[in-house]
Amino acid sequence: MSTVLIADDDVDHRELLRIALRRFGHHTVEATDARSAMLALQAGGIDAVLLDNRMPGESGIEFCRRLRLDPATATLPVMFVSADVNDARILTALQAGADDYLTKPFHRAELSTRLENLLMRRGSAAGRSAIAANAAMRAVRGALRPPGLRDDGKSLSQTA
């Protein structure tokens, strides 16, 4: 079965995801922040990433952007699993390159189905081409993002 990286700073959330994924036959690797998630990815063997939006240091959105810009991880399936239900932030995560966004709380069957769909698409040649094309498009969008805009789509001047 596949190996899924769970990147979430909340130990309880990681445990719930780990239990659910193992019940569905997946192996898991855990990280508490973007730095440790990148180290896990560099070690190899990761088939998909479940990512929280809010983590200490680099946000999940920024980490996702970084994954999409790196050819080694550009086609890796990334799904946000987050309690953050802000529409602008969800859209920003998808624009940053997330393949899916599941809000907490969630049903285990929905988590499993969404993850399996991502893994199946990654395994097919057409899926890999589509994911690579989407990654390139998101990289261009990210490069064209207006200066002074936060991850949630608000201007930096609105936060003062």
C-alpha positions as CSV (number, residue, x, y, z in Angstrom):
1,M,0.0,0.0,0.0
2,S,1.0,3.6,-0.2
3,T,3.0,5.7,2.3
4,V,1.3,9.0,3.3
5,L,3.1,11.9,5.0
6,I,0.9,13.6,7.6
7,A,2.1,17.2,8.3
8,D,0.1,18.7,11.1
9,D,1.4,20.4,14.3
10,D,-1.5,19.0,16.4
11,V,-0.6,15.6,17.9
12,D,-4.3,14.6,18.2
13,H,-5.0,15.4,14.6
14,R,-2.0,13.4,13.5
15,E,-3.1,10.5,15.6
16,L,-6.7,10.5,14.2
17,L,-5.3,10.6,10.6
18,R,-2.8,7.9,11.3
19,I,-5.4,5.6,12.8
20,A,-7.8,6.2,9.9
21,L,-5.1,5.7,7.2
22,R,-3.7,2.6,8.8
23,R,-7.2,1.1,8.9
24,F,-7.4,1.6,5.2
25,G,-4.0,-0.1,4.7
26,H,-1.7,2.9,4.3
27,H,1.7,3.4,6.0
28,T,2.2,6.8,7.5
29,V,5.1,9.2,8.3
30,E,4.4,12.2,10.5
31,A,5.8,15.7,10.6
32,T,5.0,18.6,12.9
33,D,6.0,21.4,10.6
34,A,7.1,22.2,7.0
35,R,10.8,21.7,7.9
36,S,10.3,18.2,9.2
37,A,7.9,17.4,6.4
38,M,10.6,18.3,3.8
39,L,13.1,16.1,5.6
40,A,10.6,13.2,5.4
41,L,10.1,13.9,1.7
42,Q,13.8,14.0,1.0
43,A,14.2,10.6,2.7
44,G,12.0,9.2,-0.1
45,G,9.2,6.7,-0.3
46,I,6.3,9.2,0.2
47,D,3.3,8.7,-2.1
48,A,1.0,11.5,-0.9
49,V,0.9,14.3,1.6
50,L,-1.9,15.3,4.0
51,L,-1.2,18.9,5.0
52,D,-2.6,21.2,7.6
53,N,-2.9,24.9,6.7
54,R,-1.7,26.4,10.0
55,M,1.6,25.1,11.2
56,P,4.5,26.8,13.1
57,G,7.0,28.5,10.8
58,E,6.1,28.1,7.2
59,S,2.4,27.8,6.5
60,G,0.9,24.8,4.8
61,I,0.1,27.0,1.8
62,E,3.6,28.2,1.4
63,F,5.0,24.7,1.8
64,C,2.6,23.5,-0.9
65,R,3.8,26.2,-3.2
66,R,7.4,25.1,-2.6
67,L,6.5,21.5,-3.3
68,R,4.9,22.5,-6.6
69,L,8.0,24.5,-7.7
70,D,10.4,21.6,-7.0
71,P,10.5,19.1,-9.9
72,A,11.0,16.2,-7.5
73,T,7.7,16.9,-5.7
74,A,5.7,18.8,-8.4
75,T,3.4,15.9,-9.1
76,L,3.1,14.5,-5.6
77,P,-0.5,14.4,-4.5
78,V,-1.2,17.0,-1.8
79,M,-4.5,17.2,0.1
80,F,-5.1,19.8,2.8
81,V,-6.9,18.4,5.9
82,S,-7.7,21.4,7.9
83,A,-10.2,22.9,10.3
84,D,-9.8,26.2,8.5
85,V,-13.1,26.7,6.5
86,N,-12.3,30.2,5.3
87,D,-13.4,30.2,1.6
88,A,-10.5,32.5,0.6
89,R,-7.9,30.4,2.3
90,I,-9.3,27.2,0.8
91,L,-9.1,28.8,-2.7
92,T,-5.6,30.0,-2.0
93,A,-4.6,26.5,-1.0
94,L,-6.0,25.1,-4.2
95,Q,-4.3,27.9,-6.2
96,A,-1.0,27.1,-4.4
97,G,-1.2,23.6,-5.9
98,A,-3.3,21.5,-3.5
99,D,-5.1,18.7,-5.3
100,D,-7.9,18.6,-2.7
101,Y,-9.0,20.3,0.5
102,L,-10.9,18.3,3.2
103,T,-12.3,20.2,6.1
104,K,-12.3,18.9,9.7
105,P,-14.3,17.2,11.0
106,F,-14.5,14.6,8.2
107,H,-15.8,11.1,7.7
108,R,-13.1,8.5,7.4
109,A,-14.6,7.0,4.3
110,E,-14.5,10.4,2.6
111,L,-10.8,10.8,3.5
112,S,-10.0,7.4,2.1
113,T,-12.0,7.9,-1.1
114,R,-10.4,11.3,-1.8
115,L,-6.9,10.0,-1.1
116,E,-7.4,6.9,-3.2
117,N,-8.6,9.1,-6.1
118,L,-5.5,11.2,-5.9
119,L,-3.2,8.2,-5.8
120,M,-5.0,6.6,-8.8
121,R,-4.6,9.7,-10.8
122,R,-0.9,9.9,-9.9
123,G,-0.4,6.3,-11.0
124,S,-1.8,6.8,-14.6
125,A,0.3,8.4,-17.3
126,A,-2.6,10.8,-18.2
127,G,-2.9,11.7,-14.5
128,R,0.8,12.5,-14.3
129,S,0.6,14.7,-17.4
130,A,-2.4,16.5,-16.0
131,I,-0.8,17.0,-12.6
132,A,2.4,18.3,-14.2
133,A,0.4,20.7,-16.4
134,N,-1.5,21.9,-13.4
135,A,1.7,22.3,-11.4
136,A,3.2,24.4,-14.2
137,M,0.0,26.6,-14.3
138,R,0.1,27.1,-10.6
139,A,3.7,28.1,-10.7
140,V,3.0,30.7,-13.3
141,R,0.0,32.0,-11.2
142,G,2.2,32.2,-8.1
143,A,4.8,34.2,-10.0
144,L,2.1,36.6,-11.2
145,R,0.5,37.1,-7.8
146,P,0.4,40.8,-7.0
147,P,3.0,42.0,-4.5
148,G,1.6,42.8,-1.0
149,L,-1.0,40.0,-1.1
150,R,-1.2,37.5,1.8
151,D,-1.9,33.8,1.4
152,D,-5.6,34.3,2.3
153,G,-6.0,36.8,-0.6
154,K,-6.1,39.9,1.6
155,S,-3.8,42.8,1.0
156,L,-1.1,43.3,3.6
157,S,-2.5,46.8,4.2
158,Q,-5.8,45.3,5.3
159,T,-4.1,43.5,8.2
160,A,-2.7,46.6,9.9
